[in-house]
Amino acid sequence: MRDLALDPTTSDLLLTRGADGLRRASLTSGAGAVRQKLSLRLGLVQGEYPLDTSVGIPYFGTVFSKASGRRVAESLFRRAIATCPGVRSVESFALSVNAARLASLGFRVTTVEGESFTVTDFVAGAS
């Protein structure tokens, strides 16, 4: 699996300058591409994408709602991770939601190519 690489800080296209001085888009593949897809998928708030408002995580209606409960939030995140293109399986998963309405995720996945990686620093709800 290959995809255009995004700068992890700005989420803009990652451009590199070649020997000829021209800037070109970079590519990412394998576990890097899957990690990038997961970051985009988990960071998209439901209703934010104007072409399909059903896409995304329902942070404000479900994840940060006292009525929904932790199991519902865990289920949403697990499903979003497990159904991400390129993910074969979710090996481990941990979620914590604090009083400041920040959700911290840690998980380990195996890609369809057999590579495994761990994400320990995903925080949702941060501005």
C-alpha positions in Angstrom: 0.0 0.0 0.0 1.4 3.4 -1.0 0.0 6.9 -0.4 1.1 10.5 -0.6 3.1 11.3 2.6 1.8 14.0 4.9 3.9 16.1 7.2 3.0 14.7 10.7 3.1 18.2 12.2 1.1 20.2 9.7 -0.8 17.5 7.8 0.2 19.2 4.6 1.8 17.3 1.7 5.3 16.3 2.5 7.5 17.9 -0.2 11.2 17.2 -0.7 13.6 19.1 -2.9 15.3 17.0 -5.5 18.8 17.4 -6.9 17.4 19.5 -9.7 16.0 22.0 -7.1 12.3 21.1 -7.7 10.0 20.2 -4.9 8.2 16.9 -5.2 5.5 15.1 -3.2 6.9 12.2 -1.2 5.3 8.8 -0.9 4.8 6.6 2.1 4.2 2.8 2.1 3.7 -0.2 4.3 3.2 0.5 8.0 3.9 4.2 7.5 1.0 4.5 5.1 -1.3 2.6 7.5 -0.2 4.7 10.4 -1.0 7.8 8.4 -4.5 6.5 7.4 -5.2 5.7 11.1 -4.2 9.1 12.2 -6.5 10.7 9.6 -9.4 8.4 10.4 -9.2 8.8 14.1 -8.8 12.6 13.9 -11.8 13.2 11.7 -14.8 14.5 13.7 -18.1 13.1 12.5 -19.9 15.8 10.5 -16.6 17.6 9.6 -16.4 16.2 6.1 -19.0 18.1 4.0 -19.4 15.4 1.3 -20.4 12.8 3.8 -21.3 14.0 7.3 -21.7 10.4 8.5 -17.9 9.8 8.2 -15.7 10.3 11.2 -15.8 9.7 15.0 -18.8 11.1 16.9 -16.6 12.7 19.5 -19.1 15.3 20.8 -22.2 13.2 20.5 -20.8 9.9 21.9 -17.2 9.8 23.0 -17.3 12.8 25.3 -20.9 12.2 26.4 -21.5 11.0 29.9 -24.6 9.2 28.7 -22.8 6.9 26.2 -20.3 5.3 28.5 -16.8 4.0 28.1 -17.7 0.7 26.3 -19.5 2.6 23.5 -16.4 4.9 23.0 -14.1 1.9 23.0 -16.2 0.0 20.5 -16.2 3.1 18.1 -12.4 3.4 18.3 -11.8 -0.3 17.9 -14.0 -0.5 14.9 -12.4 2.5 13.3 -9.0 1.0 13.8 -9.9 -2.6 12.7 -11.7 -1.4 9.5 -9.0 0.9 8.4 -7.6 -0.1 5.0 -4.4 -1.9 5.5 -5.1 -3.2 9.0 -5.2 -7.0 9.4 -5.8 -7.1 13.2 -5.7 -5.0 16.4 -3.3 -6.7 18.8 -3.9 -4.4 21.8 -5.9 -1.4 22.6 -6.2 1.1 25.5 -8.4 4.2 25.9 -8.5 6.9 28.6 -10.8 10.0 28.6 -10.0 12.7 31.1 -12.1 15.5 32.6 -10.7 18.0 30.0 -12.4 16.0 27.3 -9.3 14.5 25.8 -9.2 10.9 24.7 -5.8 9.2 24.7 -5.4 6.1 22.6 -2.7 3.5 22.5 -2.9 0.5 20.3 -0.9 -2.1 18.4 -1.9 -3.3 14.9 -0.6 -5.8 12.3 -0.9 -4.7 8.7 -2.1 -6.8 5.8 1.6 -7.0 4.8 2.5 -8.5 8.2 4.2 -5.5 9.7 3.3 -4.5 13.2 3.5 -1.1 14.9 2.4 0.6 18.1 0.8 4.0 18.5 1.1 5.4 22.0 0.6 9.1 21.5 -2.8 9.6 19.8 -4.8 12.3 21.6 -8.2 13.3 20.3 -10.1 16.4 21.4 -6.9 18.6 21.6 -7.2 21.9 19.8 
